[in-house]
Amino acid sequence: MSQSRPFALQVRSSAGLYGADRVVLALNRALDRGGARGRLLSINNYRMHEQALHDVASSSGQDAVLLPCRGRVDAATIGALSAQIGAARGRTGTPPVVHVHDYKSAFYAWLATRREHHSGQPAPLVATLHGWVEGSTALRLYTRLELALLRRFDALVVVAAEQIDRLARAGVPRSRIRHVDNGIECPVRDEAAASALRAQLRIAPDAHVFSAVARLSSEKNLAMLLRAFAPVASRHPHAVLMIVGDGPERESLETLAGDLALNGRVRFLGMRHDMPAIYTLTDHLVLPSLTEGMPLVVLEAMACEVPVIASAVGDIPRLLEHSAHGRTVPPGDAEALESALEAAVTTPRARDIAARDFVRERHSAQAMAAAYVTLYRELLEARHARRAS
């Protein structure tokens, strides 16, 4: 068993192409080079016309399948996932690892694997918790339900060390908890594309460009960023803020920007697929989140030598220990954030070479895949040993 090539089914219900989605894409692509086989199973989001995660995976040549789903609970989804598990087992002669990346996928994976218990060797279940969202009552309920379900999984993977104690307090045995750092396919600076983007957005050559790259939702705390940026913008006419991403708070954030007289100083760019150009154009990335695990945007900015200003939440402080120019602020502290923005705009620009080198060495997609392949093999060997005993 130790030399076998695990087959891992990555299961994800996606609402766009955000940080966790990019982690899944990078992992699925890197598994082939890391001694495993990966297939990305995207659960159809019936509320959306486009299935971005599946579309990007399939168009880039990944092994990707879109599972049907026509409502909150759809028996067809369970059947389709069960069929994928069975097909993988038939192909390799051993069960695949079913690796889920959100609560909806966890629910369907649990039901699908219950169907195959008669095999005597059901597929191991792994869940990566990409971070809890503290938000609406519905989301908090989902979190409680997810934890109740995930206690039954073979392994739970956290992407930030602080999540280990939280899971243990929720009743998950520590022996089932693993910590695997997020990895990325490191972007490279693209000066030509950044120059073209600067011209397109009519950003002056001497502008100091702050960028926030995030889902526009309450936990990202972008309203506080706008309020902190407003006095800085009034003192420094060359300061510009780009907000990259979309989400439920976009309209209210655009209204707030107008109320703060920031029209023309804040650019709402929506979802973008030219992130190397965005990062290259950026002088400082700003992430004022109230909660995070290990955010990909911080890793990507560091890989592109962009200094980061971010809340001291999740693993952000640990990451920025390896940065020459990054800094953290207390979460929810608007005055501290304003001071950090002021210091940034009045300090000579500098690329963060130390941050780039750290991310490329420690947080590559290949390093992440290697850690997961080790886990997959351990679970399959344990399952095989239990069956043999």
KEKEKOL-905379 format. One record per residue (C-alpha): residue number from 1; x, y, z. Coordinates in Angstrom, 3 decimals, always signed. Layout:
BEGIN
+-----+----------+----------+----------+
:   n :        u :        v :        w :
+-----+----------+----------+----------+
: NUM :        X :        Y :        Z :
...
+-----+----------+----------+----------+
END
This chain:
BEGIN
+-----+----------+----------+----------+
:   n :        u :        v :        w :
+-----+----------+----------+----------+
:   1 :   +0.000 :   +0.000 :   +0.000 :
:   2 :   +2.803 :   +2.458 :   +0.772 :
:   3 :   +3.826 :   +2.652 :   -2.886 :
:   4 :   +0.285 :   +2.951 :   -4.254 :
:   5 :   -0.868 :   +6.011 :   -6.159 :
:   6 :   -3.904 :   +7.378 :   -4.316 :
:   7 :   -6.913 :   +8.564 :   -6.291 :
:   8 :   -8.361 :  +11.670 :   -4.624 :
:   9 :  -11.764 :  +13.080 :   -5.515 :
:  10 :  -11.768 :  +16.795 :   -4.697 :
:  11 :  -15.377 :  +17.844 :   -4.017 :
:  12 :  -16.385 :  +21.488 :   -3.909 :
:  13 :  -19.622 :  +23.487 :   -3.993 :
:  14 :  -18.525 :  +26.881 :   -5.233 :
:  15 :  -20.080 :  +30.341 :   -5.417 :
:  16 :  -17.386 :  +31.801 :   -7.649 :
:  17 :  -13.626 :  +31.701 :   -7.912 :
:  18 :  -12.408 :  +32.818 :   -4.513 :
:  19 :   -9.453 :  +31.816 :   -2.348 :
:  20 :  -10.583 :  +28.316 :   -1.404 :
:  21 :  -11.528 :  +27.601 :   -5.011 :
:  22 :   -8.061 :  +28.557 :   -6.184 :
:  23 :   -6.541 :  +26.296 :   -3.521 :
:  24 :   -8.609 :  +23.388 :   -4.833 :
:  25 :   -7.570 :  +24.115 :   -8.422 :
:  26 :   -3.902 :  +24.293 :   -7.456 :
:  27 :   -4.104 :  +21.106 :   -5.390 :
:  28 :   -5.898 :  +19.084 :   -8.055 :
:  29 :   -3.358 :  +20.156 :  -10.675 :
:  30 :   -0.360 :  +19.446 :   -8.429 :
:  31 :   -1.453 :  +15.978 :   -7.311 :
:  32 :   -0.315 :  +14.331 :  -10.546 :
:  33 :   +3.212 :  +15.607 :   -9.951 :
:  34 :   +3.026 :  +14.611 :   -6.286 :
:  35 :   +2.413 :  +10.897 :   -6.689 :
:  36 :   -1.390 :  +10.827 :   -6.745 :
:  37 :   -4.289 :  +11.137 :   -9.143 :
:  38 :   -6.817 :  +13.946 :   -8.758 :
:  39 :  -10.301 :  +14.573 :  -10.096 :
:  40 :  -12.249 :  +17.739 :   -9.321 :
:  41 :  -15.966 :  +17.187 :   -8.721 :
:  42 :  -17.791 :  +20.524 :   -8.706 :
:  43 :  -21.345 :  +20.506 :   -7.378 :
:  44 :  -23.539 :  +22.572 :   -9.673 :
:  45 :  -24.609 :  +25.843 :   -8.039 :
:  46 :  -28.200 :  +26.100 :   -9.193 :
:  47 :  -28.324 :  +29.799 :   -8.249 :
:  48 :  -25.595 :  +30.748 :  -10.733 :
:  49 :  -25.563 :  +30.747 :  -14.526 :
:  50 :  -21.816 :  +30.104 :  -14.714 :
:  51 :  -19.937 :  +27.387 :  -12.869 :
:  52 :  -16.592 :  +29.175 :  -12.683 :
:  53 :  -14.649 :  +26.530 :  -10.764 :
:  54 :  -15.600 :  +23.722 :  -13.132 :
:  55 :  -15.172 :  +25.899 :  -16.208 :
:  56 :  -11.650 :  +27.002 :  -15.245 :
:  57 :  -10.618 :  +23.472 :  -14.280 :
:  58 :  -11.880 :  +21.860 :  -17.469 :
:  59 :  -10.595 :  +24.614 :  -19.764 :
:  60 :   -7.109 :  +24.264 :  -18.243 :
:  61 :   -7.030 :  +20.523 :  -18.915 :
:  62 :   -7.755 :  +19.240 :  -15.424 :
:  63 :   -9.763 :  +16.068 :  -14.840 :
:  64 :  -13.033 :  +17.751 :  -13.855 :
:  65 :  -16.675 :  +16.670 :  -13.610 :
:  66 :  -19.731 :  +18.828 :  -12.887 :
:  67 :  -22.145 :  +17.025 :  -10.560 :
:  68 :  -25.855 :  +17.804 :  -11.007 :
:  69 :  -27.667 :  +19.718 :   -8.269 :
:  70 :  -31.040 :  +21.391 :   -8.764 :
:  71 :  -31.843 :  +22.504 :   -5.229 :
:  72 :  -30.707 :  +22.610 :   -1.627 :
:  73 :  -30.876 :  +18.827 :   -1.379 :
:  74 :  -30.874 :  +16.738 :   -4.544 :
:  75 :  -30.804 :  +12.941 :   -4.573 :
:  76 :  -29.243 :  +13.112 :   -8.036 :
:  77 :  -26.149 :  +14.704 :   -6.508 :
:  78 :  -25.761 :  +11.819 :   -4.078 :
:  79 :  -26.166 :   +9.330 :   -6.897 :
:  80 :  -23.674 :  +11.082 :   -9.157 :
:  81 :  -21.072 :  +11.300 :   -6.386 :
:  82 :  -21.619 :   +7.641 :   -5.486 :
:  83 :  -21.081 :   +6.741 :   -9.138 :
:  84 :  -17.794 :   +8.673 :   -9.200 :
:  85 :  -16.607 :   +6.860 :   -6.073 :
:  86 :  -17.547 :   +3.517 :   -7.590 :
:  87 :  -15.858 :   +4.305 :  -10.899 :
:  88 :  -12.640 :   +5.311 :   -9.127 :
:  89 :  -12.706 :   +2.117 :   -7.065 :
:  90 :  -13.253 :   +0.028 :  -10.187 :
:  91 :  -10.377 :   +1.721 :  -11.961 :
:  92 :   -7.770 :   +1.275 :   -9.234 :
:  93 :   -9.088 :   -1.657 :   -7.217 :
:  94 :   -8.893 :   +0.419 :   -4.032 :
:  95 :  -11.229 :   +3.084 :   -2.666 :
:  96 :  -10.531 :   +6.688 :   -3.580 :
:  97 :  -10.065 :   +9.348 :   -0.946 :
:  98 :  -13.038 :  +11.716 :   -0.922 :
:  99 :  -11.700 :  +15.166 :   -0.040 :
: 100 :  -14.313 :  +17.869 :   +0.559 :
: 101 :  -13.816 :  +21.606 :   +0.824 :
: 102 :  -17.094 :  +23.054 :   +2.169 :
: 103 :  -20.121 :  +22.092 :   +4.249 :
: 104 :  -22.404 :  +21.239 :   +1.320 :
: 105 :  -19.800 :  +18.912 :   -0.162 :
: 106 :  -19.294 :  +17.336 :   +3.267 :
: 107 :  -23.014 :  +16.605 :   +3.510 :
: 108 :  -23.210 :  +14.974 :   +0.090 :
: 109 :  -19.956 :  +13.047 :   +0.553 :
: 110 :  -21.130 :  +11.616 :   +3.855 :
: 111 :  -24.385 :  +10.405 :   +2.311 :
: 112 :  -22.644 :   +9.025 :   -0.781 :
: 113 :  -20.079 :   +7.041 :   +1.199 :
: 114 :  -22.775 :   +5.591 :   +3.471 :
: 115 :  -24.129 :   +3.860 :   +0.377 :
: 116 :  -20.941 :   +1.880 :   -0.106 :
: 117 :  -20.408 :   +0.511 :   +3.403 :
: 118 :  -21.381 :   -2.911 :   +2.084 :
: 119 :  -18.047 :   -2.942 :   +0.230 :
: 120 :  -16.241 :   -3.497 :   +3.522 :
: 121 :  -13.689 :   -0.826 :   +2.584 :
: 122 :  -15.503 :   +2.510 :   +2.239 :
: 123 :  -13.689 :   +5.529 :   +0.895 :
: 124 :  -11.823 :   +7.578 :   +3.518 :
: 125 :  -13.298 :  +11.034 :   +4.078 :
: 126 :  -11.093 :  +14.120 :   +4.399 :
: 127 :  -12.322 :  +17.677 :   +4.887 :
: 128 :  -10.299 :  +20.854 :   +4.649 :
: 129 :  -11.706 :  +23.738 :   +6.664 :
: 130 :  -10.728 :  +26.823 :   +4.734 :
: 131 :  -11.942 :  +29.064 :   +7.559 :
: 132 :  -15.194 :  +29.667 :   +9.374 :
: 133 :  -17.342 :  +32.642 :   +8.409 :
: 134 :  -18.829 :  +34.429 :  +11.399 :
: 135 :  -21.904 :  +35.953 :   +9.857 :
: 136 :  -25.626 :  +35.410 :   +9.685 :
: 137 :  -27.612 :  +33.061 :  +11.887 :
: 138 :  -27.936 :  +30.729 :   +8.917 :
: 139 :  -24.164 :  +30.575 :   +8.448 :
: 140 :  -23.591 :  +29.961 :  +12.160 :
: 141 :  -26.129 :  +27.139 :  +12.020 :
: 142 :  -24.340 :  +25.665 :   +9.007 :
: 143 :  -21.087 :  +25.772 :  +10.968 :
: 144 :  -22.612 :  +23.873 :  +13.899 :
: 145 :  -24.150 :  +21.300 :  +11.583 :
: 146 :  -20.893 :  +20.951 :   +9.661 :
: 147 :  -18.888 :  +20.313 :  +12.812 :
: 148 :  -21.406 :  +17.718 :  +13.982 :
: 149 :  -20.952 :  +15.936 :  +10.663 :
: 150 :  -17.193 :  +16.388 :  +10.375 :
: 151 :  -16.568 :  +14.662 :  +13.700 :
: 152 :  -17.346 :  +11.479 :  +11.743 :
: 153 :  -14.690 :  +12.106 :   +9.061 :
: 154 :  -11.376 :  +10.261 :   +8.999 :
: 155 :   -9.313 :  +13.463 :   +8.958 :
: 156 :   -9.964 :  +17.177 :   +9.252 :
: 157 :   -7.379 :  +19.531 :   +7.804 :
: 158 :   -6.978 :  +23.099 :   +9.019 :
: 159 :   -5.052 :  +25.780 :   +7.166 :
: 160 :   -4.315 :  +27.920 :  +10.234 :
: 161 :   -2.817 :  +26.658 :  +13.471 :
: 162 :   -5.341 :  +28.529 :  +15.623 :
: 163 :   -8.117 :  +26.340 :  +14.205 :
: 164 :   -6.712 :  +23.210 :  +15.868 :
: 165 :   -7.820 :  +24.184 :  +19.391 :
: 166 :  -11.176 :  +25.361 :  +18.109 :
: 167 :  -11.873 :  +21.990 :  +16.514 :
: 168 :  -10.719 :  +20.159 :  +19.628 :
: 169 :  -13.063 :  +22.257 :  +21.789 :
: 170 :  -15.878 :  +21.329 :  +19.400 :
: 171 :  -15.297 :  +17.650 :  +20.164 :
: 172 :  -13.050 :  +16.558 :  +17.298 :
: 173 :  -10.327 :  +14.133 :  +18.485 :
: 174 :   -6.922 :  +15.733 :  +18.056 :
: 175 :   -5.675 :  +12.540 :  +16.413 :
: 176 :   -7.893 :  +13.333 :  +13.431 :
: 177 :   -6.798 :  +16.958 :  +13.035 :
: 178 :   -4.009 :  +17.851 :  +10.610 :
: 179 :   -2.475 :  +21.185 :   +9.701 :
: 180 :   -1.553 :  +21.694 :   +6.047 :
: 181 :   -0.496 :  +25.125 :   +4.865 :
: 182 :   -2.189 :  +26.513 :   +1.792 :
: 183 :   -0.060 :  +26.469 :   -1.324 :
: 184 :   -0.299 :  +28.516 :   -4.492 :
: 185 :   +0.887 :  +28.454 :   -8.059 :
: 186 :   +3.088 :  +31.467 :   -7.485 :
: 187 :   +2.163 :  +34.356 :   -9.777 :
: 188 :   +4.910 :  +36.344 :  -11.456 :
: 189 :   +4.979 :  +40.106 :  -11.814 :
: 190 :   +3.824 :  +41.312 :  -15.240 :
: 191 :   +5.016 :  +44.863 :  -15.801 :
: 192 :   +3.658 :  +45.146 :  -19.352 :
: 193 :   +0.168 :  +44.025 :  -18.326 :
: 194 :   +0.262 :  +46.327 :  -15.301 :
: 195 :   +1.188 :  +49.288 :  -17.489 :
: 196 :   -1.719 :  +48.535 :  -19.808 :
: 197 :   -4.079 :  +48.178 :  -16.844 :
: 198 :   -2.874 :  +51.489 :  -15.383 :
: 199 :   -3.696 :  +53.197 :  -18.674 :
: 200 :   -7.067 :  +51.458 :  -18.916 :
: 201 :   -8.049 :  +52.527 :  -15.392 :
: 202 :   -6.538 :  +56.010 :  -15.879 :
: 203 :   -4.375 :  +55.724 :  -12.790 :
: 204 :   -1.607 :  +58.313 :  -12.745 :
: 205 :   +2.008 :  +57.098 :  -12.947 :
: 206 :   +2.782 :  +58.628 :   -9.534 :
: 207 :   -0.327 :  +57.225 :   -7.804 :
: 208 :   +0.100 :  +55.144 :   -4.669 :
: 209 :   -2.163 :  +52.175 :   -5.296 :
: 210 :   -3.730 :  +50.269 :   -2.424 :
: 211 :   -5.624 :  +47.117 :   -3.376 :
: 212 :   -8.128 :  +45.022 :   -1.457 :
: 213 :   -8.712 :  +41.629 :   -3.059 :
: 214 :  -11.600 :  +39.858 :   -1.372 :
: 215 :  -15.148 :  +38.647 :   -1.478 :
: 216 :  -17.306 :  +41.669 :   -0.698 :
: 217 :  -18.904 :  +40.302 :   +2.452 :
: 218 :  -19.106 :  +41.400 :   +6.063 :
: 219 :  -16.202 :  +39.360 :   +7.459 :
: 220 :  -13.787 :  +41.112 :   +5.075 :
: 221 :  -14.583 :  +44.407 :   +6.852 :
: 222 :  -14.189 :  +46.558 :   +3.747 :
: 223 :  -16.524 :  +49.262 :   +5.064 :
: 224 :  -13.933 :  +49.982 :   +7.751 :
: 225 :  -11.259 :  +50.135 :   +5.064 :
: 226 :  -13.219 :  +52.795 :   +3.178 :
: 227 :  -13.634 :  +54.843 :   +6.365 :
: 228 :   -9.933 :  +54.519 :   +7.174 :
: 229 :   -8.919 :  +55.373 :   +3.621 :
: 230 :  -11.095 :  +58.512 :   +3.354 :
: 231 :   -8.917 :  +60.800 :   +5.543 :
: 232 :   -5.750 :  +59.414 :   +3.954 :
: 233 :   -7.156 :  +60.167 :   +0.502 :
: 234 :   -8.039 :  +63.709 :   +1.556 :
: 235 :   -4.448 :  +64.333 :   +2.687 :
: 236 :   -2.790 :  +62.582 :   -0.252 :
: 237 :   -4.340 :  +63.273 :   -3.674 :
: 238 :   -2.209 :  +60.578 :   -5.294 :
: 239 :   -3.611 :  +57.748 :   -3.116 :
: 240 :   -5.936 :  +55.327 :   -4.931 :
: 241 :   -7.793 :  +52.245 :   -3.678 :
: 242 :   -8.748 :  +49.346 :   -5.957 :
: 243 :  -11.322 :  +46.883 :   -4.620 :
: 244 :  -11.137 :  +43.606 :   -6.511 :
: 245 :  -13.893 :  +41.051 :   -6.047 :
: 246 :  -17.641 :  +40.799 :   -5.796 :
: 247 :  -20.197 :  +39.777 :   -3.228 :
: 248 :  -23.334 :  +40.713 :   -1.309 :
: 249 :  -21.962 :  +43.994 :   +0.083 :
: 250 :  -20.894 :  +45.536 :   -3.217 :
: 251 :  -23.855 :  +47.912 :   -3.528 :
: 252 :  -23.601 :  +49.128 :   +0.068 :
: 253 :  -19.840 :  +49.620 :   -0.266 :
: 254 :  -20.274 :  +51.645 :   -3.454 :
: 255 :  -22.871 :  +53.778 :   -1.662 :
: 256 :  -20.536 :  +54.283 :   +1.296 :
: 257 :  -17.691 :  +55.304 :   -1.018 :
: 258 :  -19.969 :  +57.966 :   -2.500 :
: 259 :  -21.046 :  +59.178 :   +0.940 :
: 260 :  -17.360 :  +59.518 :   +1.895 :
: 261 :  -16.679 :  +61.574 :   -1.254 :
: 262 :  -14.345 :  +58.878 :   -2.574 :
: 263 :  -15.748 :  +58.758 :   -6.088 :
: 264 :  -12.782 :  +58.591 :   -8.446 :
: 265 :  -10.436 :  +57.577 :   -5.633 :
: 266 :  -11.875 :  +54.087 :   -5.144 :
: 267 :  -12.260 :  +51.729 :   -8.100 :
: 268 :  -14.591 :  +48.738 :   -7.794 :
: 269 :  -13.208 :  +46.291 :  -10.349 :
: 270 :  -15.351 :  +43.215 :   -9.680 :
: 271 :  -13.979 :  +39.747 :  -10.350 :
: 272 :  -10.737 :  +39.768 :  -12.328 :
: 273 :   -8.742 :  +37.115 :  -14.130 :
: 274 :   -5.610 :  +39.244 :  -14.606 :
: 275 :   -4.296 :  +39.048 :  -11.058 :
: 276 :   -0.573 :  +39.251 :  -11.954 :
: 277 :   -1.316 :  +42.653 :  -13.510 :
: 278 :   -3.362 :  +43.687 :  -10.454 :
: 279 :   -0.593 :  +42.732 :   -8.036 :
: 280 :   +2.114 :  +44.359 :  -10.153 :
: 281 :   +0.136 :  +47.609 :  -10.241 :
: 282 :   -0.390 :  +47.468 :   -6.464 :
: 283 :   +1.906 :  +49.272 :   -4.024 :
: 284 :   +0.256 :  +47.782 :   -0.905 :
: 285 :   -2.287 :  +44.998 :   -0.486 :
: 286 :   -4.777 :  +45.719 :   +2.314 :
: 287 :   -6.811 :  +42.989 :   +4.006 :
: 288 :   -8.771 :  +44.263 :   +7.052 :
: 289 :  -10.655 :  +40.993 :   +7.677 :
: 290 :  -12.240 :  +40.117 :  +10.995 :
: 291 :  -11.520 :  +36.424 :  +10.448 :
: 292 :   -9.185 :  +34.483 :   +8.154 :
: 293 :   -7.372 :  +31.182 :   +7.947 :
: 294 :   -4.403 :  +31.459 :   +5.623 :
: 295 :   -5.611 :  +33.842 :   +2.909 :
: 296 :   -4.377 :  +33.158 :   -0.584 :
: 297 :   -4.372 :  +36.825 :   -1.510 :
: 298 :   -1.683 :  +37.446 :   +1.102 :
: 299 :   +0.440 :  +34.603 :   -0.287 :
: 300 :   -0.085 :  +35.808 :   -3.860 :
: 301 :   +0.789 :  +39.399 :   -3.011 :
: 302 :   +3.908 :  +38.276 :   -1.162 :
: 303 :   +4.911 :  +36.132 :   -4.160 :
: 304 :   +4.628 :  +39.277 :   -6.301 :
: 305 :   +6.795 :  +41.276 :   -3.867 :
: 306 :   +3.842 :  +43.441 :   -2.738 :
: 307 :   +3.950 :  +44.660 :   +0.894 :
: 308 :   +0.861 :  +43.664 :   +2.881 :
: 309 :   -1.173 :  +45.538 :   +5.494 :
: 310 :   -3.569 :  +43.095 :   +7.151 :
: 311 :   -5.488 :  +42.309 :  +10.306 :
: 312 :   -3.675 :  +40.169 :  +12.849 :
: 313 :   -6.026 :  +37.202 :  +12.455 :
: 314 :   -5.519 :  +33.566 :  +11.514 :
: 315 :   -2.053 :  +32.780 :  +10.217 :
: 316 :   -1.454 :  +36.269 :   +8.813 :
: 317 :   +0.944 :  +37.307 :  +11.622 :
: 318 :   +2.985 :  +34.138 :  +11.079 :
: 319 :   +3.200 :  +34.816 :   +7.341 :
: 320 :   +4.225 :  +38.437 :   +7.763 :
: 321 :   +7.070 :  +37.476 :  +10.083 :
: 322 :   +8.823 :  +36.586 :   +6.823 :
: 323 :   +8.118 :  +39.960 :   +5.208 :
: 324 :  +10.483 :  +42.912 :   +5.184 :
: 325 :   +7.740 :  +45.517 :   +4.669 :
: 326 :   +4.408 :  +43.986 :   +5.725 :
: 327 :   +2.590 :  +44.950 :   +8.894 :
: 328 :   -0.439 :  +43.848 :  +10.888 :
: 329 :   -3.115 :  +45.891 :  +12.645 :
: 330 :   -5.579 :  +44.794 :  +15.337 :
: 331 :   -8.796 :  +43.491 :  +13.752 :
: 332 :  -11.582 :  +46.061 :  +13.758 :
: 333 :   -9.263 :  +48.954 :  +14.694 :
: 334 :  -10.002 :  +51.718 :  +12.175 :
: 335 :   -7.501 :  +54.157 :  +13.689 :
: 336 :   -4.666 :  +51.641 :  +13.488 :
: 337 :   -5.579 :  +50.870 :   +9.886 :
: 338 :   -5.628 :  +54.569 :   +8.991 :
: 339 :   -2.196 :  +54.982 :  +10.591 :
: 340 :   -0.853 :  +52.028 :   +8.610 :
: 341 :   -2.213 :  +53.459 :   +5.349 :
: 342 :   -0.728 :  +56.858 :   +6.188 :
: 343 :   +2.673 :  +55.324 :   +6.913 :
: 344 :   +2.556 :  +53.370 :   +3.667 :
: 345 :   +1.709 :  +56.328 :   +1.471 :
: 346 :   +4.431 :  +58.496 :   +3.040 :
: 347 :   +7.180 :  +55.854 :   +2.883 :
: 348 :   +9.282 :  +55.246 :   -0.240 :
: 349 :   +7.958 :  +52.341 :   -2.298 :
: 350 :   +9.779 :  +49.039 :   -1.874 :
: 351 :   +9.350 :  +45.540 :   -3.194 :
: 352 :   +9.177 :  +42.762 :   -0.610 :
: 353 :  +11.835 :  +40.369 :   -1.896 :
: 354 :  +12.040 :  +38.475 :   +1.407 :
: 355 :   +8.313 :  +37.738 :   +1.263 :
: 356 :   +8.582 :  +36.496 :   -2.312 :
: 357 :  +11.397 :  +34.097 :   -1.498 :
: 358 :   +9.578 :  +32.732 :   +1.558 :
: 359 :   +6.352 :  +31.994 :   -0.335 :
: 360 :   +8.115 :  +30.329 :   -3.244 :
: 361 :  +10.070 :  +28.077 :   -0.891 :
: 362 :   +7.421 :  +27.206 :   +1.703 :
: 363 :   +4.003 :  +27.716 :   +0.129 :
: 364 :   +4.131 :  +26.263 :   -3.353 :
: 365 :   +1.265 :  +24.142 :   -4.648 :
: 366 :   +3.680 :  +21.210 :   -4.860 :
: 367 :   +4.545 :  +21.417 :   -1.159 :
: 368 :   +0.839 :  +21.462 :   -0.310 :
: 369 :   +0.137 :  +18.488 :   -2.587 :
: 370 :   +2.974 :  +16.463 :   -1.043 :
: 371 :   +1.502 :  +16.946 :   +2.430 :
: 372 :   -1.927 :  +15.833 :   +1.263 :
: 373 :   -0.578 :  +12.785 :   -0.583 :
: 374 :   +1.146 :  +11.691 :   +2.634 :
: 375 :   -2.172 :  +12.011 :   +4.460 :
: 376 :   -4.089 :  +10.125 :   +1.758 :
: 377 :   -1.625 :   +7.229 :   +1.917 :
: 378 :   -1.822 :   +7.055 :   +5.702 :
: 379 :   -5.613 :   +6.870 :   +5.616 :
: 380 :   -5.677 :   +4.229 :   +2.893 :
: 381 :   -3.073 :   +2.128 :   +4.707 :
: 382 :   -5.049 :   +2.385 :   +7.954 :
: 383 :   -8.234 :   +1.367 :   +6.149 :
: 384 :   -6.424 :   -1.578 :   +4.527 :
: 385 :   -4.936 :   -2.684 :   +7.855 :
: 386 :   -8.342 :   -2.636 :   +9.570 :
: 387 :   -9.806 :   -4.748 :   +6.797 :
: 388 :   -6.930 :   -7.265 :   +6.977 :
: 389 :   -7.128 :   -7.670 :  +10.768 :
+-----+----------+----------+----------+
END
